[in-house]
Amino acid sequence: MVWKTIGQGILAGLAGVAAMTLAEKLEQLITRRPNSYVPAHTLERLLGLPHKPDRERWGLNHAMHWGQGIAAGVIRAFMASRGIRGPFSSFMFTGIRLSIDQTLENATGVGAPPWTWPRDEQIIDVLHKGVYAFTTGAIVDRLVESQDR
């Protein structure tokens, strides 16, 4: 049962990251906001890797971006497997997903506390993490509910 829940979380987390990435790219087309390399900088610090220019961080950026989302999907799957499902659960999970990012980014010294960010950046980050959380939640809730029948 535990491995099945982990697998469901990985699948749902992967779909959630894909939805979030698509939303980010659409938003960037509208706002002209550049790509963020904060995920790469964070992973670089966590692994003790030498500093590289951003143009050389594409792989690290995607590894951290997708890896965090996939791993966090497992948390949401365990929530669902314990009966914590539905839109309110996905709303709560948005905060969990934001906390994961902020904890790693600030613990490594890469990020700044969100309350110091410009308001538009705060809104964009919460919206993107909401897309991730609600997509991940909807998928994993459906997977777990079908298993309950």
ChimeraX attribute file (.defattr): number of C-alpha atoms within 10 A of each C-alpha:
attribute: neighborCount
match mode: 1-to-1
recipient: residues
	/A:1	7
	/A:2	10
	/A:3	8
	/A:4	11
	/A:5	22
	/A:6	18
	/A:7	16
	/A:8	25
	/A:9	31
	/A:10	24
	/A:11	20
	/A:12	31
	/A:13	31
	/A:14	23
	/A:15	21
	/A:16	28
	/A:17	26
	/A:18	18
	/A:19	20
	/A:20	23
	/A:21	17
	/A:22	14
	/A:23	17
	/A:24	20
	/A:25	16
	/A:26	12
	/A:27	14
	/A:28	13
	/A:29	11
	/A:30	9
	/A:31	9
	/A:32	10
	/A:33	12
	/A:34	9
	/A:35	11
	/A:36	10
	/A:37	18
	/A:38	17
	/A:39	24
	/A:40	23
	/A:41	24
	/A:42	23
	/A:43	20
	/A:44	20
	/A:45	18
	/A:46	13
	/A:47	8
	/A:48	9
	/A:49	10
	/A:50	7
	/A:51	11
	/A:52	11
	/A:53	8
	/A:54	15
	/A:55	8
	/A:56	11
	/A:57	17
	/A:58	12
	/A:59	11
	/A:60	18
	/A:61	22
	/A:62	14
	/A:63	15
	/A:64	19
	/A:65	19
	/A:66	20
	/A:67	16
	/A:68	18
	/A:69	28
	/A:70	21
	/A:71	17
	/A:72	24
	/A:73	32
	/A:74	22
	/A:75	19
	/A:76	31
	/A:77	31
	/A:78	19
	/A:79	20
	/A:80	24
	/A:81	21
	/A:82	10
	/A:83	13
	/A:84	17
	/A:85	21
	/A:86	15
	/A:87	14
	/A:88	12
	/A:89	19
	/A:90	25
	/A:91	15
	/A:92	15
	/A:93	24
	/A:94	21
	/A:95	14
	/A:96	17
	/A:97	21
	/A:98	17
	/A:99	12
	/A:100	13
	/A:101	19
	/A:102	17
	/A:103	13
	/A:104	17
	/A:105	21
	/A:106	14
	/A:107	14
	/A:108	15
	/A:109	12
	/A:110	17
	/A:111	18
	/A:112	12
	/A:113	10
	/A:114	14
	/A:115	8
	/A:116	8
	/A:117	12
	/A:118	9
	/A:119	11
	/A:120	8
	/A:121	12
	/A:122	13
	/A:123	12
	/A:124	13
	/A:125	15
	/A:126	15
	/A:127	16
	/A:128	20
	/A:129	27
	/A:130	22
	/A:131	23
	/A:132	28
	/A:133	32
	/A:134	23
	/A:135	22
	/A:136	33
	/A:137	31
	/A:138	18
	/A:139	19
	/A:140	31
	/A:141	27
	/A:142	16
	/A:143	19
	/A:144	21
	/A:145	14
	/A:146	9
	/A:147	9
	/A:148	8
	/A:149	5
